[in-house]
């Protein structure tokens, strides 16, 4: 699947570094490279597995997989992050889970590609990430989608974008054990420079929403914490939502309004009512944010982001002190300080915040927020300014 259009990430400085790292690891030149970006979600959190709406974008950094074919039917996978470790796979046999644990994202995708009819050759592959450490911008989806794109490139099989995203989601469920929704993989496959991606997670219909880059910038601030609650907490929230939907007599919470949730208060009990209230109000906020974006009303988009954070903190209970501290610091700067809005992004319990800020002041805002955050928590946050970017791509290197 050689891409005709130039893709910023495949002509960039990191690519040279990636190829050098491959040579350093395997002692030969890579002949193919696949790349998939990370993502941030502007709004629409914990709605995807409820059949709701999300508005993520692919970012301008991600995961590279440099590779070279082998003639002996062996797949060797290494990671620049974990030198000395290696996964070995016989490509003619059914690919199963194995060590090292990071290789399961690739193994799961290879198993899915086999099931979709791909005949994979042997290969050497090196994983190289330009995503910030500490998580929160979907490095797992980036790795899965990069692996799927490499499988396409090596086998000649072409997957429809949605099928590719779903294959990667299945790999995450079955091989990594995380019951994620479809948002991350869809954003990473379908991302387009200059556009956010509105996904209706029930019908899986998508729409590109233009995000003009001159006036506003997307600032990502990494709290550098990941609370242990992450895995269990995510699964628990999913179960809460499924139980609330069952009590409301629907398949997905997407099908009910905040008013219907309020009316069913007695049946749901306080905790499930809070969970369902978050999901139903967040769906409304996401659609309202699309309308506001389309008329360039940044103030309203920011207001909706702040409301989203409050709902995730109080009703869905997936925020944490560190995420709240970043949001409070950004909010204290306010519009006069160039901040339209800020919220946690992704699964929660740590990870990153996303802020919509005046484009010319993004770096200054990042420095101010990080200074306050450090004073309050003693933790040095990291940050970067990003823009909606293109999704996954692969090419042969000549
Ligand atoms: C994680 C999951 C997504 C989504 C978000 C919360 O990132 O992978 O599917 O559920 O959490 O919005």
Boltz pocket constraint, residues with backbone or C-beta under 6 A from the ligand:
constraints:
  - pocket:
      binder: B
      contacts: [[A, 44], [A, 45], [A, 46], [A, 47], [A, 48], [A, 49], [A, 180], [A, 181], [A, 182], [A, 183], [A, 184], [A, 346], [A, 347], [A, 348]]
      max_distance: 6.0
